[in-house]
Amino acid sequence: MDFKIISEKLKYDSFLKIKEGTIEMIDSGKRHNRERVDRPDASVVLIWNVEQNTIVLVEQFRYPTGKKILEAMAGKVDKGESPLDAAIRETREECGYKVKPENIKHLHSSFSTPGYSSEKFHLFYAKVTDSDKLKDEGGGLDDENEYINVVELPVDVFQEKVDNLELDDTKTLLLGVFLKNNHFSSLL
């Protein structure tokens, strides 16, 4: 069965945009409506401090969950910005590390929740050293109401959390499993 989008209309317009589309099944001509949340794509970075042998994560309050979540660094890709540039910028803003382009690798891109959102996650892996840590940076941006705690977990503790499904964030679990299966120390 093939489908085509016949029309779209904006139903809600704020930070989130909600559109309603009319979809037609080409074979039968039958039509139905669906809603979607239009969100910008996001870059997600799992950061390994090779000198400390730690995984650099962020902890922040996430309103939809009602609690603080420990997760890989993530941020939206701004208009006109590449996912790689967003990954490097957001790592500096949220974690206080300057990632060199040769020390970051794109792993995969996929939709986060394709049943209702247009957002695509661009997953990256980066290696940093203590000298990449920028003084007085990280923790997010005040003007974006980001109140981020940077948490560095020993690699074995992070891996235990992944193995025991102790992380509430799917993108972080996915990166942890991928990196374990691919012996992350050899990826860059």
DRENFI-677339 format. One record per atom (N, C-alpha, C, CB): residue number from 1; atom name; x, y, z. Coordinates in nm, 2 decimals. Glycine has a CB too. Example, Ala and Ser with C-alpha at 12.3 -4.5 7.8 and 13.67 -1.06 7.14 Angstrom:
i at east north up
1 N 1.32 -0.57 0.78
1 CA 1.23 -0.45 0.78
1 C 1.32 -0.33 0.78
1 CB 1.13 -0.45 0.90
2 N 1.28 -0.22 0.71
2 CA 1.37 -0.11 0.71
2 C 1.29 0.00 0.79
2 CB 1.41 -0.06 0.57
***
This chain:
i at east north up
1 N 0.08 -0.12 0.00
1 CA 0.00 0.00 0.00
1 C 0.09 0.12 0.00
1 CB -0.10 0.00 0.12
2 N 0.06 0.22 -0.09
2 CA 0.13 0.35 -0.09
2 C 0.04 0.46 -0.04
2 CB 0.18 0.38 -0.23
3 N 0.10 0.56 0.02
3 CA 0.03 0.67 0.08
3 C 0.09 0.80 0.02
3 CB 0.05 0.67 0.23
4 N 0.00 0.91 0.03
4 CA 0.05 1.04 0.00
4 C -0.02 1.14 0.09
4 CB 0.03 1.08 -0.15
5 N 0.05 1.25 0.12
5 CA 0.00 1.35 0.20
5 C -0.08 1.45 0.11
5 CB 0.11 1.43 0.29
6 N -0.21 1.46 0.13
6 CA -0.29 1.55 0.05
6 C -0.29 1.69 0.10
6 CB -0.44 1.50 0.06
7 N -0.29 1.72 0.23
7 CA -0.29 1.85 0.28
7 C -0.24 1.85 0.42
7 CB -0.43 1.92 0.28
8 N -0.19 1.97 0.47
8 CA -0.15 1.99 0.61
8 C -0.20 2.12 0.66
8 CB 0.01 1.98 0.62
9 N -0.23 2.13 0.79
9 CA -0.27 2.25 0.85
9 C -0.21 2.26 0.99
9 CB -0.42 2.27 0.85
10 N -0.17 2.38 1.02
10 CA -0.11 2.41 1.15
10 C -0.22 2.42 1.26
10 CB -0.02 2.54 1.15
11 N -0.21 2.34 1.36
11 CA -0.32 2.34 1.46
11 C -0.27 2.41 1.59
11 CB -0.36 2.20 1.50
12 N -0.14 2.41 1.62
12 CA -0.08 2.47 1.74
12 C 0.06 2.52 1.70
12 CB -0.07 2.37 1.85
13 N 0.09 2.65 1.74
13 CA 0.21 2.71 1.70
13 C 0.28 2.78 1.82
13 CB 0.19 2.81 1.59
14 N 0.37 2.71 1.88
14 CA 0.45 2.77 1.99
14 C 0.59 2.70 1.98
14 CB 0.39 2.74 2.14
15 N 0.66 2.68 2.09
15 CA 0.79 2.61 2.08
15 C 0.77 2.48 2.00
15 CB 0.85 2.58 2.22
16 N 0.66 2.41 2.04
16 CA 0.62 2.29 1.96
16 C 0.52 2.34 1.86
16 CB 0.56 2.18 2.05
17 N 0.52 2.28 1.74
17 CA 0.42 2.30 1.64
17 C 0.35 2.17 1.61
17 CB 0.49 2.36 1.51
18 N 0.22 2.17 1.61
18 CA 0.14 2.06 1.58
18 C 0.07 2.08 1.45
18 CB 0.04 2.02 1.70
19 N 0.09 1.98 1.36
19 CA 0.02 1.99 1.23
19 C -0.07 1.87 1.22
19 CB 0.12 1.99 1.12
20 N -0.18 1.89 1.14
20 CA -0.27 1.78 1.11
20 C -0.26 1.76 0.96
20 CB -0.42 1.81 1.15
21 N -0.24 1.64 0.92
21 CA -0.23 1.61 0.78
21 C -0.34 1.51 0.73
21 CB -0.09 1.54 0.74
22 N -0.38 1.53 0.61
22 CA -0.48 1.44 0.55
22 C -0.39 1.34 0.46
22 CB -0.59 1.51 0.47
23 N -0.41 1.22 0.49
23 CA -0.33 1.11 0.41
23 C -0.42 1.03 0.33
23 CB -0.25 1.02 0.51
24 N -0.38 1.01 0.21
24 CA -0.46 0.92 0.12
24 C -0.39 0.80 0.08
24 CB -0.50 1.00 -0.01
25 N -0.46 0.68 0.09
25 CA -0.41 0.56 0.04
25 C -0.43 0.56 -0.11
25 CB -0.48 0.43 0.11
26 N -0.32 0.55 -0.18
26 CA -0.32 0.57 -0.33
26 C -0.41 0.46 -0.39
26 CB -0.18 0.56 -0.38
27 N -0.40 0.33 -0.35
27 CA -0.47 0.22 -0.41
27 C -0.62 0.24 -0.40
27 CB -0.43 0.09 -0.35
28 N -0.67 0.28 -0.28
28 CA -0.81 0.28 -0.26
28 C -0.88 0.42 -0.26
28 CB -0.84 0.22 -0.13
29 N -0.79 0.53 -0.25
29 CA -0.84 0.66 -0.24
29 C -0.90 0.70 -0.10
29 CB -0.95 0.68 -0.34
30 N -0.89 0.60 -0.01
30 CA -0.94 0.62 0.13
30 C -0.85 0.73 0.20
30 CB -0.95 0.49 0.21
31 N -0.91 0.82 0.27
31 CA -0.84 0.92 0.34
31 C -0.86 0.92 0.49
31 CB -0.88 1.06 0.29
32 N -0.76 0.96 0.56
32 CA -0.77 0.97 0.71
32 C -0.67 1.09 0.76
32 CB -0.73 0.84 0.78
33 N -0.69 1.13 0.88
33 CA -0.61 1.24 0.93
33 C -0.52 1.19 1.04
33 CB -0.70 1.35 0.99
34 N -0.40 1.25 1.05
34 CA -0.31 1.22 1.16
34 C -0.25 1.36 1.20
34 CB -0.20 1.12 1.11
35 N -0.20 1.36 1.33
35 CA -0.13 1.48 1.38
35 C 0.01 1.44 1.40
35 CB -0.19 1.53 1.51
36 N 0.10 1.55 1.39
36 CA 0.24 1.53 1.42
36 C 0.29 1.65 1.49
36 CB 0.32 1.50 1.29
37 N 0.39 1.63 1.57
37 CA 0.46 1.73 1.64
37 C 0.59 1.76 1.55
37 CB 0.50 1.69 1.79
38 N 0.60 1.89 1.51
38 CA 0.71 1.93 1.43
38 C 0.82 1.98 1.53
38 CB 0.68 2.04 1.33
39 N 0.93 1.91 1.53
39 CA 1.04 1.95 1.62
39 C 1.17 1.95 1.54
39 CB 1.05 1.85 1.74
40 N 1.26 2.04 1.58
40 CA 1.39 2.04 1.51
40 C 1.46 1.91 1.54
40 CB 1.47 2.16 1.54
41 N 1.55 1.87 1.45
41 CA 1.64 1.75 1.48
41 C 1.73 1.78 1.60
41 CB 1.72 1.72 1.35
42 N 1.79 1.68 1.65
42 CA 1.88 1.70 1.77
42 C 2.00 1.61 1.75
42 CB 1.81 1.65 1.90
43 N 2.11 1.67 1.80
43 CA 2.24 1.59 1.80
43 C 2.26 1.54 1.94
43 CB 2.36 1.69 1.76
44 N 2.30 1.42 1.95
44 CA 2.32 1.35 2.08
44 C 2.47 1.30 2.08
44 CB 2.22 1.23 2.10
45 N 2.54 1.33 2.19
45 CA 2.68 1.29 2.19
45 C 2.71 1.22 2.32
45 CB 2.77 1.42 2.18
46 N 2.76 1.10 2.31
46 CA 2.82 1.02 2.42
46 C 2.97 1.05 2.42
46 CB 2.79 0.87 2.41
47 N 3.01 1.11 2.54
47 CA 3.15 1.16 2.55
47 C 3.23 1.08 2.64
47 CB 3.14 1.31 2.60
48 N 3.35 1.04 2.59
48 CA 3.44 0.96 2.67
48 C 3.56 1.04 2.70
48 CB 3.48 0.83 2.60
49 N 3.59 1.07 2.83
49 CA 3.71 1.13 2.87
49 C 3.82 1.02 2.89
49 CB 3.69 1.21 3.01
50 N 3.91 1.02 2.79
50 CA 4.00 0.90 2.78
50 C 4.10 0.91 2.90
50 CB 4.07 0.91 2.65
51 N 4.14 1.03 2.95
51 CA 4.23 1.04 3.06
51 C 4.18 0.99 3.19
51 CB 4.28 1.18 3.07
52 N 4.05 1.02 3.21
52 CA 3.99 0.98 3.34
52 C 3.91 0.84 3.32
52 CB 3.89 1.09 3.38
53 N 3.90 0.80 3.20
53 CA 3.82 0.68 3.17
53 C 3.68 0.69 3.22
53 CB 3.89 0.55 3.22
54 N 3.62 0.80 3.19
54 CA 3.48 0.83 3.23
54 C 3.39 0.86 3.11
54 CB 3.48 0.95 3.33
55 N 3.27 0.84 3.13
55 CA 3.16 0.88 3.03
55 C 3.10 1.01 3.09
55 CB 3.05 0.77 3.01
56 N 3.10 1.11 3.01
56 CA 3.05 1.24 3.05
56 C 2.90 1.25 3.01
56 CB 3.13 1.36 2.98
57 N 2.82 1.26 3.11
57 CA 2.67 1.27 3.10
57 C 2.62 1.40 3.15
57 CB 2.60 1.15 3.16
58 N 2.49 1.42 3.13
58 CA 2.43 1.54 3.19
58 C 2.31 1.49 3.27
58 CB 2.38 1.64 3.08
59 N 2.28 1.56 3.37
59 CA 2.16 1.53 3.45
59 C 2.08 1.66 3.46
59 CB 2.20 1.48 3.60
60 N 1.95 1.65 3.42
60 CA 1.87 1.77 3.43
60 C 1.72 1.73 3.45
60 CB 1.88 1.85 3.30
61 N 1.65 1.82 3.50
61 CA 1.51 1.80 3.53
61 C 1.43 1.80 3.39
61 CB 1.45 1.91 3.62
62 N 1.36 1.70 3.37
62 CA 1.28 1.69 3.24
62 C 1.13 1.69 3.28
62 CB 1.31 1.56 3.16
63 N 1.07 1.80 3.25
63 CA 0.93 1.83 3.29
63 C 0.83 1.71 3.25
63 CB 0.88 1.95 3.22
64 N 0.84 1.65 3.13
64 CA 0.75 1.54 3.10
64 C 0.76 1.42 3.19
64 CB 0.77 1.50 2.95
65 N 0.88 1.40 3.25
65 CA 0.90 1.28 3.33
65 C 0.87 1.32 3.48
65 CB 1.04 1.23 3.32
66 N 0.88 1.45 3.51
66 CA 0.86 1.49 3.65
66 C 0.98 1.46 3.74
66 CB 0.74 1.42 3.71
67 N 1.10 1.44 3.68
67 CA 1.22 1.41 3.76
67 C 1.34 1.44 3.68
67 CB 1.22 1.26 3.80
68 N 1.46 1.43 3.75
68 CA 1.58 1.45 3.68
68 C 1.62 1.32 3.61
68 CB 1.70 1.49 3.78
69 N 1.68 1.34 3.49
69 CA 1.72 1.22 3.41
69 C 1.87 1.23 3.38
69 CB 1.64 1.22 3.27
70 N 1.94 1.12 3.39
70 CA 2.08 1.11 3.35
70 C 2.08 1.07 3.21
70 CB 2.16 1.01 3.45
71 N 2.15 1.14 3.12
71 CA 2.15 1.11 2.98
71 C 2.27 1.16 2.91
71 CB 2.03 1.17 2.92
72 N 2.29 1.11 2.79
72 CA 2.40 1.16 2.70
72 C 2.36 1.31 2.66
72 CB 2.41 1.07 2.57
73 N 2.46 1.39 2.64
73 CA 2.44 1.53 2.60
73 C 2.36 1.53 2.47
73 CB 2.57 1.60 2.59
74 N 2.25 1.62 2.47
74 CA 2.17 1.64 2.35
74 C 2.12 1.78 2.33
74 CB 2.05 1.54 2.35
75 N 2.11 1.82 2.21
75 CA 2.06 1.96 2.18
75 C 2.01 1.97 2.04
75 CB 2.17 2.06 2.21
76 N 1.93 2.07 2.02
76 CA 1.87 2.08 1.89
76 C 1.97 2.14 1.79
76 CB 1.74 2.17 1.90
77 N 1.94 2.10 1.66
77 CA 2.02 2.15 1.55
77 C 1.95 2.28 1.51
77 CB 2.03 2.04 1.43
78 N 2.03 2.39 1.51
78 CA 1.97 2.52 1.47
78 C 1.96 2.53 1.32
78 CB 2.05 2.63 1.53
79 N 1.87 2.61 1.28
79 CA 1.84 2.63 1.13
79 C 1.98 2.67 1.07
79 CB 1.73 2.74 1.10
80 N 2.01 2.60 0.96
80 CA 2.14 2.63 0.89
80 C 2.26 2.57 0.94
80 CB 2.15 2.78 0.88
81 N 2.25 2.50 1.05
81 CA 2.36 2.43 1.12
81 C 2.36 2.28 1.09
81 CB 2.35 2.45 1.27
82 N 2.48 2.23 1.07
82 CA 2.49 2.08 1.05
82 C 2.48 2.01 1.18
82 CB 2.62 2.05 0.98
83 N 2.43 1.88 1.18
83 CA 2.43 1.81 1.30
83 C 2.57 1.80 1.37
83 CB 2.38 1.66 1.27
84 N 2.67 1.79 1.30
84 CA 2.81 1.79 1.36
84 C 2.84 1.92 1.43
84 CB 2.91 1.76 1.25
85 N 2.81 2.03 1.37
85 CA 2.84 2.16 1.43
85 C 2.75 2.17 1.56
85 CB 2.81 2.27 1.33
86 N 2.63 2.13 1.55
86 CA 2.54 2.13 1.67
86 C 2.60 2.05 1.78
86 CB 2.40 2.09 1.63
87 N 2.65 1.93 1.75
87 CA 2.70 1.84 1.85
87 C 2.82 1.90 1.92
87 CB 2.75 1.71 1.78
88 N 2.91 1.97 1.84
88 CA 3.03 2.03 1.90
88 C 2.98 2.15 1.98
88 CB 3.12 2.08 1.79
89 N 2.89 2.24 1.93
89 CA 2.84 2.35 2.01
89 C 2.77 2.31 2.14
89 CB 2.75 2.44 1.92
90 N 2.68 2.22 2.13
90 CA 2.61 2.18 2.24
90 C 2.69 2.11 2.35
90 CB 2.49 2.08 2.20
91 N 2.80 2.04 2.31
91 CA 2.89 1.98 2.40
91 C 2.96 2.08 2.49
91 CB 2.99 1.89 2.33
92 N 3.00 2.19 2.42
92 CA 3.06 2.30 2.49
92 C 2.96 2.37 2.59
92 CB 3.11 2.41 2.39
93 N 2.84 2.40 2.54
93 CA 2.74 2.47 2.62
93 C 2.70 2.38 2.74
93 CB 2.62 2.50 2.54
94 N 2.67 2.26 2.72
94 CA 2.61 2.17 2.82
94 C 2.72 2.11 2.91
94 CB 2.52 2.07 2.76
95 N 2.83 2.06 2.85
95 CA 2.93 1.98 2.93
95 C 3.06 2.06 2.96
95 CB 2.96 1.86 2.86
96 N 3.08 2.17 2.89
96 CA 3.20 2.24 2.91
96 C 3.33 2.18 2.85
96 CB 3.22 2.26 3.05
97 N 3.31 2.10 2.75
97 CA 3.42 2.04 2.68
97 C 3.43 2.09 2.53
97 CB 3.41 1.89 2.68
98 N 3.55 2.12 2.49
98 CA 3.57 2.16 2.35
98 C 3.61 2.03 2.27
98 CB 3.67 2.27 2.33
99 N 3.52 1.99 2.18
99 CA 3.54 1.87 2.11
99 C 3.61 1.91 1.98
99 CB 3.41 1.79 2.08
100 N 3.72 1.84 1.95
100 CA 3.79 1.87 1.82
100 C 3.72 1.78 1.72
100 CB 3.95 1.83 1.83
101 N 3.70 1.84 1.59
101 CA 3.63 1.77 1.49
101 C 3.69 1.63 1.46
101 CB 3.63 1.85 1.36
102 N 3.82 1.61 1.47
102 CA 3.88 1.48 1.45
102 C 3.85 1.38 1.56
102 CB 4.03 1.49 1.43
103 N 3.80 1.43 1.67
103 CA 3.77 1.34 1.79
103 C 3.62 1.31 1.80
103 CB 3.82 1.40 1.91
104 N 3.54 1.33 1.70
104 CA 3.40 1.30 1.71
104 C 3.36 1.22 1.58
104 CB 3.31 1.44 1.72
105 N 3.27 1.13 1.61
105 CA 3.23 1.04 1.50
105 C 3.08 1.03 1.50
105 CB 3.29 0.90 1.51
106 N 3.02 1.05 1.38
106 CA 2.87 1.02 1.36
106 C 2.85 0.87 1.35
106 CB 2.82 1.10 1.23
107 N 2.76 0.82 1.43
107 CA 2.73 0.68 1.43
107 C 2.60 0.65 1.36
107 CB 2.71 0.64 1.58
108 N 2.50 0.73 1.37
108 CA 2.37 0.69 1.31
108 C 2.27 0.81 1.33
108 CB 2.31 0.56 1.38
109 N 2.17 0.81 1.24
109 CA 2.06 0.91 1.25
109 C 1.93 0.83 1.23
109 CB 2.07 1.02 1.14
110 N 1.84 0.86 1.32
110 CA 1.71 0.79 1.31
110 C 1.60 0.88 1.38
110 CB 1.71 0.65 1.37
111 N 1.48 0.85 1.35
111 CA 1.37 0.93 1.41
111 C 1.35 0.88 1.55
111 CB 1.23 0.91 1.33
112 N 1.32 0.98 1.64
112 CA 1.31 0.95 1.78
112 C 1.18 0.88 1.82
112 CB 1.33 1.07 1.87
113 N 1.07 0.94 1.77
113 CA 0.94 0.88 1.79
113 C 0.85 0.90 1.66
113 CB 0.87 0.95 1.91
114 N 0.87 0.82 1.56
114 CA 0.81 0.84 1.43
114 C 0.66 0.83 1.43
114 CB 0.86 0.74 1.34
115 N 0.60 0.78 1.53
115 CA 0.45 0.78 1.54
115 C 0.39 0.91 1.55
115 CB 0.41 0.69 1.65
116 N 0.46 1.01 1.60
116 CA 0.40 1.14 1.62
116 C 0.49 1.26 1.61
116 CB 0.33 1.15 1.75
117 N 0.62 1.24 1.59
117 CA 0.71 1.35 1.58
117 C 0.80 1.34 1.46
117 CB 0.79 1.36 1.71
118 N 0.84 1.46 1.41
118 CA 0.93 1.47 1.29
118 C 1.08 1.47 1.34
118 CB 0.90 1.59 1.21
119 N 1.10 1.48 1.47
119 CA 1.24 1.49 1.52
119 C 1.33 1.37 1.48
119 CB 1.24 1.51 1.67
120 N 1.45 1.40 1.44
120 CA 1.54 1.30 1.41
120 C 1.66 1.32 1.50
120 CB 1.59 1.30 1.26
121 N 1.71 1.21 1.56
121 CA 1.83 1.21 1.64
121 C 1.95 1.18 1.56
121 CB 1.82 1.12 1.76
122 N 2.06 1.26 1.57
122 CA 2.19 1.23 1.51
122 C 2.28 1.19 1.62
122 CB 2.24 1.36 1.43
123 N 2.32 1.06 1.62
123 CA 2.40 1.01 1.73
123 C 2.55 1.02 1.70
123 CB 2.35 0.86 1.76
124 N 2.62 1.07 1.80
124 CA 2.76 1.09 1.79
124 C 2.84 1.03 1.91
124 CB 2.80 1.23 1.77
125 N 2.96 1.00 1.89
125 CA 3.05 0.95 1.99
125 C 3.18 1.04 1.98
125 CB 3.09 0.80 1.97
126 N 3.22 1.09 2.10
126 CA 3.34 1.18 2.10
126 C 3.43 1.14 2.21
126 CB 3.29 1.33 2.12
127 N 3.56 1.16 2.18
127 CA 3.67 1.15 2.28
127 C 3.72 1.28 2.32
127 CB 3.78 1.05 2.23
128 N 3.74 1.30 2.45
128 CA 3.79 1.43 2.51
128 C 3.90 1.39 2.60
128 CB 3.69 1.52 2.57
129 N 3.98 1.49 2.64
129 CA 4.09 1.48 2.74
129 C 4.06 1.59 2.84
129 CB 4.23 1.49 2.68
130 N 4.14 1.58 2.95
130 CA 4.12 1.69 3.06
130 C 4.15 1.82 3.00
130 CB 4.21 1.65 3.17
131 N 4.25 1.83 2.91
131 CA 4.28 1.96 2.85
131 C 4.17 2.02 2.76
131 CB 4.41 1.95 2.77
132 N 4.08 1.94 2.72
132 CA 3.96 1.99 2.64
132 C 3.86 2.05 2.73
132 CB 3.90 1.88 2.56
133 N 3.87 2.04 2.86
133 CA 3.77 2.10 2.96
133 C 3.79 2.25 2.97
133 CB 3.78 2.03 3.10
134 N 3.69 2.32 2.94
134 CA 3.69 2.47 2.94
134 C 3.65 2.52 3.08
134 CB 3.60 2.53 2.83
135 N 3.73 2.61 3.13
135 CA 3.71 2.67 3.26
135 C 3.58 2.75 3.26
135 CB 3.83 2.75 3.31
136 N 3.50 2.73 3.36
136 CA 3.37 2.81 3.37
136 C 3.27 2.80 3.26
136 CB 3.41 2.96 3.39
137 N 3.28 2.68 3.19
137 CA 3.18 2.66 3.09
137 C 3.11 2.53 3.12
137 CB 3.24 2.65 2.94
138 N 2.99 2.51 3.05
138 CA 2.91 2.39 3.08
138 C 2.79 2.43 3.17
138 CB 2.99 2.28 3.14
139 N 2.70 2.33 3.18
139 CA 2.59 2.35 3.27
139 C 2.47 2.41 3.20
139 CB 2.63 2.45 3.38
140 N 2.48 2.43 3.07
140 CA 2.37 2.49 2.99
140 C 2.36 2.64 2.98
140 CB 2.24 2.43 3.04
141 N 2.26 2.69 2.92
141 CA 2.25 2.83 2.90
141 C 2.13 2.88 2.98
141 CB 2.22 2.86 2.75
142 N 2.16 2.99 3.06
142 CA 2.06 3.05 3.14
142 C 1.94 3.10 3.06
142 CB 2.11 3.17 3.22
143 N 1.97 3.16 2.94
143 CA 1.85 3.21 2.86
143 C 1.77 3.10 2.80
143 CB 1.91 3.30 2.75
144 N 1.81 2.98 2.81
144 CA 1.73 2.86 2.77
144 C 1.68 2.79 2.88
144 CB 1.81 2.77 2.67
145 N 1.70 2.84 3.01
145 CA 1.65 2.78 3.13
145 C 1.70 2.63 3.14
145 CB 1.50 2.77 3.14
146 N 1.83 2.62 3.11
146 CA 1.90 2.49 3.12
146 C 1.97 2.49 3.25
146 CB 1.99 2.46 3.00
147 N 1.94 2.40 3.34
147 CA 2.01 2.38 3.47
147 C 2.07 2.24 3.47
147 CB 1.91 2.41 3.59
148 N 2.19 2.23 3.42
148 CA 2.24 2.10 3.39
148 C 2.36 2.07 3.48
148 CB 2.29 2.09 3.24
149 N 2.36 1.95 3.54
149 CA 2.47 1.90 3.62
149 C 2.55 1.81 3.53
149 CB 2.42 1.83 3.75
150 N 2.68 1.83 3.52
150 CA 2.77 1.74 3.44
150 C 2.81 1.63 3.53
150 CB 2.89 1.82 3.38
151 N 2.79 1.51 3.49
151 CA 2.82 1.39 3.57
151 C 2.92 1.30 3.49
151 CB 2.69 1.31 3.61
152 N 3.03 1.27 3.55
152 CA 3.13 1.18 3.49
152 C 3.13 1.05 3.56
152 CB 3.27 1.25 3.48
153 N 3.09 0.95 3.49
153 CA 3.08 0.81 3.55
153 C 3.20 0.73 3.50
153 CB 2.95 0.74 3.52
154 N 3.27 0.65 3.58
154 CA 3.37 0.56 3.53
154 C 3.30 0.47 3.43
154 CB 3.43 0.47 3.65
155 N 3.38 0.44 3.33
155 CA 3.32 0.36 3.21
155 C 3.25 0.23 3.26
155 CB 3.43 0.32 3.12
156 N 3.31 0.16 3.36
156 CA 3.25 0.04 3.41
156 C 3.12 0.06 3.48
156 CB 3.35 -0.04 3.50
157 N 3.11 0.17 3.55
157 CA 2.98 0.21 3.62
157 C 2.87 0.24 3.51
157 CB 3.00 0.32 3.72
158 N 2.91 0.32 3.41
158 CA 2.82 0.35 3.30
158 C 2.77 0.22 3.24
158 CB 2.89 0.44 3.20
159 N 2.87 0.13 3.21
159 CA 2.83 0.01 3.14
159 C 2.74 -0.08 3.22
159 CB 2.96 -0.07 3.10
160 N 2.76 -0.08 3.36
160 CA 2.67 -0.15 3.45
160 C 2.53 -0.09 3.44
160 CB 2.72 -0.15 3.59
161 N 2.52 0.04 3.43
161 CA 2.39 0.10 3.42
161 C 2.32 0.07 3.29
161 CB 2.40 0.26 3.44
162 N 2.40 0.06 3.19
162 CA 2.34 0.02 3.06
162 C 2.30 -0.13 3.06
162 CB 2.44 0.04 2.94
163 N 2.38 -0.21 3.11
163 CA 2.36 -0.36 3.11
163 C 2.23 -0.39 3.20
163 CB 2.48 -0.43 3.17
164 N 2.22 -0.31 3.31
164 CA 2.11 -0.34 3.40
164 C 1.98 -0.25 3.37
164 CB 2.15 -0.31 3.54
165 N 1.98 -0.18 3.26
165 CA 1.87 -0.10 3.22
165 C 1.83 0.00 3.33
165 CB 1.75 -0.18 3.18
166 N 1.93 0.07 3.39
166 CA 1.91 0.16 3.49
166 C 1.90 0.30 3.45
166 CB 2.02 0.15 3.60
167 N 1.91 0.33 3.32
167 CA 1.90 0.46 3.26
167 C 1.76 0.48 3.20
167 CB 2.01 0.49 3.16
168 N 1.70 0.59 3.23
168 CA 1.56 0.62 3.18
168 C 1.56 0.68 3.05
168 CB 1.49 0.71 3.28
169 N 1.67 0.70 2.98
169 CA 1.68 0.77 2.85
169 C 1.72 0.67 2.74
169 CB 1.78 0.89 2.86
170 N 1.63 0.65 2.65
170 CA 1.65 0.55 2.54
170 C 1.77 0.58 2.46
170 CB 1.53 0.55 2.45
171 N 1.79 0.71 2.42
171 CA 1.91 0.74 2.33
171 C 2.04 0.71 2.40
171 CB 1.91 0.89 2.29
172 N 2.05 0.73 2.53
172 CA 2.17 0.70 2.61
172 C 2.19 0.55 2.62
172 CB 2.16 0.76 2.75
173 N 2.08 0.47 2.64
173 CA 2.09 0.33 2.64
173 C 2.13 0.27 2.51
173 CB 1.95 0.26 2.68
174 N 2.07 0.33 2.40
174 CA 2.11 0.28 2.27
174 C 2.26 0.31 2.24
174 CB 2.03 0.36 2.16
175 N 2.31 0.43 2.27
175 CA 2.45 0.46 2.25
175 C 2.54 0.36 2.34
175 CB 2.48 0.60 2.29
176 N 2.50 0.34 2.46
176 CA 2.57 0.25 2.55
176 C 2.58 0.11 2.49
176 CB 2.51 0.25 2.68
177 N 2.47 0.06 2.44
177 CA 2.47 -0.08 2.38
177 C 2.56 -0.08 2.26
177 CB 2.33 -0.13 2.35
178 N 2.54 0.02 2.17
178 CA 2.61 0.02 2.05
178 C 2.76 0.03 2.07
178 CB 2.57 0.15 1.96
179 N 2.80 0.11 2.17
179 CA 2.95 0.13 2.19
179 C 3.00 0.00 2.26
179 CB 2.97 0.25 2.28
180 N 2.93 -0.06 2.34
180 CA 2.97 -0.19 2.40
180 C 2.99 -0.29 2.30
180 CB 2.88 -0.24 2.51
181 N 2.90 -0.31 2.21
181 CA 2.91 -0.41 2.10
181 C 3.02 -0.38 2.00
181 CB 2.78 -0.42 2.03
182 N 3.06 -0.25 1.99
182 CA 3.16 -0.22 1.89
182 C 3.29 -0.18 1.96
182 CB 3.11 -0.10 1.81
183 N 3.31 -0.21 2.09
183 CA 3.43 -0.19 2.16
183 C 3.47 -0.04 2.14
183 CB 3.55 -0.28 2.11
184 N 3.40 0.05 2.21
184 CA 3.40 0.19 2.19
184 C 3.54 0.25 2.19
184 CB 3.32 0.26 2.29
185 N 3.64 0.19 2.26
185 CA 3.77 0.25 2.26
185 C 3.84 0.25 2.13
185 CB 3.86 0.18 2.36
186 N 3.79 0.16 2.03
186 CA 3.86 0.15 1.90
186 C 3.78 0.23 1.79
186 CB 3.87 0.01 1.86
187 N 3.67 0.30 1.83
187 CA 3.59 0.37 1.73
187 C 3.66 0.49 1.67
187 CB 3.46 0.40 1.79
188 N 3.74 0.56 1.74
188 CA 3.81 0.68 1.69
188 C 3.96 0.66 1.69
188 CB 3.77 0.81 1.77
***
